[in-house]
Amino acid sequence: MKFTMRSKKLLVMMIGCWLMAIAPSCHIYTFRDVSIDYTKYKTIKIGFIENKARIVNPQLSSQLTDKLQQKIVNQTRLTRTNNDDAHFQVTGYISDYSLSTSGVNAQQAATNRLTVGVHIKLKNTVENKDQEFDISRNFDFAATLSLDQAQAQLQEEMVRGLTDEIFNRLFSNW
């Protein structure tokens, strides 16, 4: 039996739809949403994420703080406040900002790696619980670039990636 290109595409689409339909029922993969009990929690205070790393990217602290605030306001129903009696209080600092060589080609560095680590503390004033965690992300760049050039290229990706990971650890039970 000979398949036409159109019938092959249709078959692939049907198999893809079938897999998407059965995957959640088989618990192969589930999408997690924000898990906040909005009957108990209404407010959040988000502190400035300081830069305590040895190498300081002068823009990273403010951009990371702003992006985290935006993400929390846009993706939760929590009301942002500056009061110390907020139901959730998020504080943190950039703990690591370091360079290393990650790839070598012909006995020369071909790829460098920028590692960024952030320490976050979540204080739950309703249940009087504290949670602390560290996240770390690596960002590779060509060894021919200076640190300033690499930061300029990677800045948006760094902020987005770190913000997403912090948000997921705070609210998605990952």
Backbone as CSV, one residue per row, in Angstrom:
resi,resn,N_x,N_y,N_z,CA_x,CA_y,CA_z,C_x,C_y,C_z
1,MET,0.847,-1.166,0.000,0.000,0.000,0.000,0.892,1.229,0.000
2,LYS,0.647,2.144,-0.901,1.451,3.342,-1.054,0.726,4.533,-0.429
3,PHE,1.454,5.267,0.436,0.879,6.432,1.086,1.273,7.697,0.342
4,THR,0.332,8.596,0.191,0.644,9.906,-0.377,1.166,10.791,0.747
5,MET,1.763,11.894,0.364,2.296,12.822,1.358,1.164,13.331,2.255
6,ARG,0.007,13.585,1.684,-1.138,14.083,2.452,-1.610,13.041,3.459
7,SER,-1.665,11.789,3.069,-2.122,10.749,3.989,-1.088,10.504,5.093
8,LYS,0.186,10.682,4.796,1.221,10.551,5.823,1.073,11.645,6.875
9,LYS,0.843,12.876,6.416,0.658,13.983,7.342,-0.568,13.761,8.216
10,LEU,-1.640,13.287,7.613,-2.868,13.019,8.354,-2.638,11.938,9.402
11,LEU,-1.909,10.891,9.046,-1.612,9.811,9.979,-0.770,10.324,11.157
12,VAL,0.236,11.133,10.871,1.077,11.690,11.922,0.245,12.573,12.849
13,MET,-0.641,13.389,12.293,-1.491,14.252,13.117,-2.429,13.418,13.983
14,MET,-2.970,12.346,13.444,-3.885,11.498,14.214,-3.140,10.815,15.365
15,ILE,-1.949,10.321,15.102,-1.148,9.694,16.155,-0.785,10.720,17.227
16,GLY,-0.414,11.916,16.808,-0.085,12.975,17.759,-1.272,13.330,18.647
17,CYS,-2.453,13.454,18.051,-3.662,13.755,18.839,-3.969,12.612,19.795
18,TRP,-3.810,11.396,19.351,-4.082,10.233,20.191,-3.124,10.219,21.395
19,LEU,-1.844,10.486,21.156,-0.875,10.506,22.244,-1.174,11.622,23.242
20,MET,-1.573,12.780,22.744,-1.906,13.889,23.645,-3.144,13.566,24.471
21,ALA,-4.050,12.800,23.905,-5.277,12.452,24.620,-5.020,11.408,25.708
22,ILE,-4.126,10.448,25.452,-3.922,9.390,26.437,-2.824,9.704,27.439
23,ALA,-1.904,10.599,27.101,-0.780,10.876,28.004,-1.229,11.328,29.387
24,PRO,-2.161,12.285,29.523,-2.565,12.682,30.879,-3.229,11.553,31.660
25,SER,-3.981,10.700,30.987,-4.653,9.619,31.696,-3.674,8.540,32.150
26,CYS,-2.531,8.445,31.499,-1.519,7.461,31.877,-0.536,8.038,32.900
27,HIS,-0.703,9.284,33.255,0.186,9.974,34.186,1.623,10.016,33.687
28,ILE,1.768,10.058,32.375,3.107,10.200,31.810,3.626,11.612,32.064
29,TYR,2.764,12.573,31.853,3.151,13.960,32.094,1.900,14.749,32.406
30,THR,1.978,15.590,33.403,0.853,16.456,33.724,1.348,17.887,33.804
31,PHE,0.505,18.802,33.382,0.834,20.209,33.473,0.395,20.718,34.834
32,ARG,1.256,21.427,35.498,0.930,21.956,36.815,0.612,23.442,36.680
33,ASP,-0.332,23.856,37.455,-0.724,25.247,37.469,-0.305,25.824,38.809
34,VAL,-0.524,27.078,38.984,-0.235,27.716,40.257,-1.135,27.086,41.313
35,SER,-0.538,26.680,42.426,-1.319,26.034,43.488,-1.308,26.900,44.742
36,ILE,-2.230,27.858,44.773,-2.363,28.774,45.899,-3.811,28.698,46.370
37,ASP,-4.005,28.577,47.663,-5.347,28.599,48.240,-5.727,30.066,48.446
38,TYR,-6.490,30.602,47.496,-6.828,32.022,47.542,-7.833,32.357,48.641
39,THR,-8.382,31.352,49.307,-9.241,31.647,50.460,-8.385,32.004,51.679
40,LYS,-7.146,31.500,51.720,-6.225,31.782,52.827,-5.221,32.880,52.512
41,TYR,-4.778,32.923,51.262,-3.688,33.822,50.884,-4.179,34.885,49.911
42,LYS,-3.934,36.131,50.278,-4.415,37.235,49.441,-3.308,38.223,49.058
43,THR,-2.269,38.338,49.888,-1.262,39.379,49.672,0.146,38.802,49.604
44,ILE,1.015,39.547,48.930,2.417,39.147,48.813,3.301,40.396,48.834
45,LYS,4.397,40.279,49.535,5.420,41.323,49.556,6.654,40.738,48.878
46,ILE,7.153,41.425,47.867,8.315,40.944,47.115,9.457,41.923,47.343
47,GLY,10.466,41.465,48.040,11.616,42.309,48.339,12.576,42.389,47.169
48,PHE,13.437,43.391,47.207,14.454,43.562,46.186,15.454,42.421,46.258
49,ILE,15.770,41.825,45.138,16.744,40.735,45.078,18.132,41.371,44.935
50,GLU,18.866,41.366,46.032,20.181,41.992,46.068,21.208,41.159,45.307
51,ASN,22.318,41.795,44.963,23.407,41.081,44.312,24.559,40.950,45.294
52,LYS,24.767,39.735,45.790,25.857,39.462,46.731,26.936,38.583,46.108
53,ALA,26.906,38.439,44.801,27.895,37.609,44.109,29.227,38.357,44.011
54,ARG,30.284,37.602,43.771,31.615,38.219,43.632,31.688,39.105,42.392
55,ILE,31.121,38.646,41.287,31.039,39.456,40.073,29.633,40.043,40.040
56,VAL,29.538,41.345,39.848,28.237,41.999,39.888,27.828,42.449,38.491
57,ASN,26.706,41.928,38.032,26.064,42.416,36.822,25.140,43.547,37.299
58,PRO,25.434,44.794,36.958,24.717,45.921,37.551,23.219,45.975,37.233
59,GLN,22.775,45.301,36.199,21.367,45.355,35.810,20.566,44.159,36.312
60,LEU,21.228,43.092,36.674,20.531,41.843,36.944,19.584,41.921,38.140
61,SER,20.007,42.518,39.238,19.162,42.585,40.439,17.835,43.271,40.165
62,SER,17.907,44.460,39.589,16.671,45.219,39.356,15.795,44.541,38.310
63,GLN,16.389,44.007,37.250,15.584,43.344,36.216,14.939,42.068,36.740
64,LEU,15.678,41.305,37.528,15.140,40.066,38.091,14.001,40.370,39.067
65,THR,14.184,41.369,39.905,13.135,41.764,40.846,11.890,42.218,40.100
66,ASP,12.063,43.088,39.107,10.918,43.603,38.335,10.176,42.480,37.607
67,LYS,10.928,41.592,36.971,10.302,40.501,36.203,9.561,39.539,37.137
68,LEU,10.123,39.254,38.300,9.453,38.374,39.258,8.164,39.033,39.757
69,GLN,8.218,40.322,40.055,7.018,41.034,40.492,5.939,40.980,39.415
70,GLN,6.317,41.244,38.175,5.360,41.208,37.064,4.741,39.830,36.902
71,LYS,5.564,38.804,36.962,5.070,37.438,36.759,4.094,37.051,37.861
72,ILE,4.402,37.380,39.094,3.525,37.031,40.211,2.197,37.789,40.099
73,VAL,2.255,39.071,39.780,1.029,39.863,39.647,0.188,39.367,38.465
74,ASN,0.837,39.038,37.352,0.112,38.622,36.143,-0.401,37.191,36.197
75,GLN,0.255,36.308,36.947,-0.104,34.893,36.893,-0.704,34.355,38.186
76,THR,-0.913,35.225,39.163,-1.616,34.822,40.377,-2.671,35.878,40.679
77,ARG,-3.507,35.593,41.656,-4.496,36.576,42.108,-4.048,37.244,43.406
78,LEU,-2.779,37.111,43.736,-2.246,37.749,44.934,-2.097,39.257,44.702
79,THR,-2.373,40.022,45.733,-2.222,41.473,45.668,-0.873,41.840,46.244
80,ARG,-0.108,42.591,45.484,1.219,43.004,45.918,1.101,44.137,46.928
81,THR,1.876,44.044,47.994,1.863,45.050,49.045,3.279,45.243,49.570
82,ASN,3.491,46.329,50.276,4.784,46.570,50.927,4.679,46.399,52.436
83,ASN,3.541,45.931,52.892,3.322,45.744,54.335,4.031,44.496,54.832
84,ASP,4.507,44.564,56.076,5.204,43.429,56.674,4.256,42.332,57.136
85,ASP,2.953,42.556,57.033,1.996,41.517,57.417,1.423,40.791,56.193
86,ALA,2.095,40.894,55.050,1.651,40.192,53.843,1.626,38.687,54.113
87,HIS,0.698,37.992,53.479,0.562,36.546,53.680,1.812,35.793,53.202
88,PHE,2.374,36.224,52.082,3.643,35.688,51.594,4.645,36.831,51.549
89,GLN,5.878,36.538,51.957,6.963,37.510,51.854,8.139,36.830,51.159
90,VAL,8.526,37.387,50.017,9.603,36.803,49.217,10.812,37.729,49.285
91,THR,11.944,37.174,49.688,13.203,37.906,49.681,14.259,37.015,49.034
92,GLY,15.358,37.619,48.634,16.410,36.803,48.036,17.616,37.619,47.631
93,TYR,18.606,36.900,47.143,19.810,37.558,46.673,20.501,36.677,45.631
94,ILE,21.236,37.340,44.757,22.050,36.635,43.770,23.293,36.167,44.512
95,SER,23.470,34.861,44.584,24.546,34.288,45.389,25.773,33.891,44.565
96,ASP,25.581,33.686,43.274,26.682,33.233,42.429,26.567,33.877,41.058
97,TYR,27.666,34.322,40.550,27.763,34.858,39.198,29.193,34.589,38.781
98,SER,29.396,33.453,38.134,30.769,33.028,37.871,30.941,32.526,36.446
99,LEU,32.189,32.591,35.989,32.557,32.162,34.637,33.426,30.929,34.686
100,SER,33.230,30.062,33.698,34.094,28.899,33.540,34.136,28.535,32.064
101,THR,35.128,27.734,31.703,35.216,27.230,30.341,34.411,25.949,30.264
102,SER,33.537,25.854,29.259,32.704,24.656,29.158,32.994,23.839,27.910
103,GLY,33.736,24.400,26.986,34.060,23.658,25.771,35.407,24.062,25.230
104,VAL,36.174,23.073,24.784,37.505,23.322,24.258,37.577,22.748,22.847
105,ASN,38.182,23.521,21.945,38.343,23.083,20.570,39.767,23.434,20.150
106,ALA,40.527,22.460,19.714,41.914,22.660,19.289,42.735,23.334,20.390
107,GLN,42.567,22.854,21.607,43.290,23.316,22.784,43.062,24.792,23.106
108,GLN,41.920,25.324,22.658,41.516,26.685,22.998,40.088,26.648,23.494
109,ALA,39.753,27.561,24.370,38.376,27.654,24.856,37.465,28.016,23.697
110,ALA,36.439,27.209,23.486,35.477,27.472,22.429,34.174,28.011,23.005
111,THR,33.848,27.551,24.195,32.606,27.958,24.842,32.877,28.270,26.303
112,ASN,32.324,29.360,26.754,32.388,29.713,28.166,31.007,29.555,28.772
113,ARG,30.973,29.401,30.061,29.704,29.224,30.772,29.596,30.255,31.880
114,LEU,28.478,30.937,31.886,28.146,31.871,32.948,27.135,31.166,33.849
115,THR,27.474,31.005,35.109,26.590,30.360,36.081,26.029,31.431,36.999
116,VAL,24.703,31.433,37.108,24.030,32.407,37.968,23.221,31.638,39.008
117,GLY,23.475,31.942,40.273,22.751,31.303,41.365,21.970,32.331,42.160
118,VAL,20.778,31.952,42.594,19.925,32.845,43.380,19.422,32.085,44.599
119,HIS,19.474,32.740,45.746,18.933,32.181,46.989,17.630,32.913,47.292
120,ILE,16.562,32.154,47.497,15.234,32.728,47.730,14.688,32.239,49.064
121,LYS,14.033,33.147,49.759,13.358,32.803,51.016,11.889,33.205,50.886
122,LEU,11.001,32.263,51.184,9.560,32.514,51.180,9.061,32.366,52.603
123,LYS,8.520,33.441,53.124,7.934,33.410,54.468,6.422,33.377,54.314
124,ASN,5.803,32.346,54.894,4.352,32.184,54.881,3.861,32.618,56.259
125,THR,3.305,33.829,56.342,2.890,34.358,57.649,1.580,33.752,58.127
126,VAL,0.792,33.186,57.236,-0.481,32.569,57.629,-0.221,31.292,58.418
127,GLU,0.678,30.458,57.913,0.980,29.177,58.562,2.276,29.237,59.368
128,ASN,2.889,30.418,59.436,4.136,30.625,60.158,5.215,29.618,59.726
129,LYS,5.406,29.522,58.413,6.408,28.614,57.842,7.363,29.406,56.959
130,ASP,8.603,28.969,56.962,9.609,29.539,56.074,10.113,28.456,55.136
131,GLN,10.397,28.858,53.917,10.965,27.942,52.930,12.127,28.666,52.265
132,GLU,13.265,28.002,52.166,14.417,28.578,51.489,14.914,27.592,50.444
133,PHE,15.353,28.131,49.321,15.894,27.267,48.284,16.872,28.053,47.419
134,ASP,17.730,27.306,46.752,18.697,27.876,45.823,18.391,27.357,44.429
135,ILE,18.520,28.233,43.462,18.433,27.802,42.070,19.710,28.251,41.379
136,SER,20.077,27.526,40.349,21.272,27.853,39.601,21.022,27.518,38.136
137,ARG,21.384,28.428,37.277,21.229,28.204,35.842,22.550,28.500,35.155
138,ASN,22.827,27.742,34.100,24.033,27.940,33.297,23.654,28.543,31.958
139,PHE,24.486,29.456,31.481,24.262,30.106,30.201,25.578,30.065,29.429
140,ASP,25.597,29.322,28.335,26.807,29.168,27.534,26.889,30.259,26.464
141,PHE,28.132,30.657,26.162,28.363,31.646,25.122,29.728,31.411,24.498
142,ALA,29.916,31.936,23.300,31.169,31.753,22.567,32.325,32.395,23.334
143,ALA,33.440,31.692,23.378,34.618,32.176,24.107,35.227,33.409,23.459
144,THR,34.835,33.701,22.234,35.351,34.888,21.552,34.694,36.172,22.062
145,LEU,33.608,36.032,22.841,32.912,37.200,23.372,33.501,37.608,24.713
146,SER,33.520,38.904,24.959,33.913,39.393,26.284,32.730,39.167,27.227
147,LEU,32.966,39.316,28.533,31.889,39.164,29.506,30.785,40.187,29.259
148,ASP,31.160,41.428,28.955,30.160,42.471,28.683,29.308,42.118,27.462
149,GLN,29.953,41.616,26.412,29.205,41.228,25.211,28.264,40.059,25.508
150,ALA,28.763,39.078,26.254,27.948,37.909,26.601,26.758,38.324,27.460
151,GLN,27.003,39.189,28.438,25.903,39.663,29.295,24.840,40.365,28.466
152,ALA,25.269,41.176,27.521,24.313,41.897,26.673,23.459,40.907,25.871
153,GLN,24.077,39.853,25.367,23.345,38.848,24.589,22.450,37.975,25.461
154,LEU,22.907,37.654,26.655,22.216,36.680,27.506,21.274,37.292,28.538
155,GLN,21.316,38.606,28.710,20.584,39.248,29.803,19.102,38.866,29.830
156,GLU,18.426,38.986,28.721,16.989,38.679,28.680,16.730,37.208,28.994
157,GLU,17.533,36.324,28.427,17.390,34.888,28.675,17.655,34.563,30.151
158,MET,18.667,35.213,30.742,18.975,34.977,32.154,17.802,35.387,33.029
159,VAL,17.293,36.578,32.821,16.196,37.095,33.649,14.954,36.229,33.488
160,ARG,14.608,35.896,32.262,13.416,35.074,32.009,13.560,33.685,32.628
161,GLY,14.697,33.040,32.419,14.916,31.688,32.940,14.920,31.635,34.457
162,LEU,15.616,32.581,35.073,15.671,32.617,36.539,14.293,32.937,37.128
163,THR,13.590,33.882,36.527,12.251,34.243,37.006,11.304,33.053,36.924
164,ASP,11.315,32.361,35.802,10.438,31.197,35.640,10.736,30.128,36.682
165,GLU,12.008,29.869,36.905,12.374,28.835,37.870,12.007,29.234,39.302
166,ILE,12.228,30.487,39.663,11.844,30.964,40.994,10.329,30.854,41.161
167,PHE,9.581,31.333,40.190,8.123,31.296,40.251,7.621,29.857,40.409
168,ASN,8.156,28.954,39.617,7.733,27.549,39.692,8.039,26.944,41.056
169,ARG,9.187,27.246,41.602,9.530,26.714,42.925,8.637,27.306,44.019
170,LEU,8.251,28.566,43.856,7.393,29.216,44.849,5.950,28.703,44.817
171,PHE,5.404,28.545,43.636,3.957,28.367,43.543,3.455,27.131,42.822
172,SER,4.309,26.364,42.203,3.811,25.250,41.412,4.135,23.879,41.978
173,ASN,4.706,23.827,43.163,5.043,22.555,43.811,5.916,21.679,42.924
174,TRP,6.890,22.225,42.232,7.773,21.434,41.369,8.934,20.932,42.159
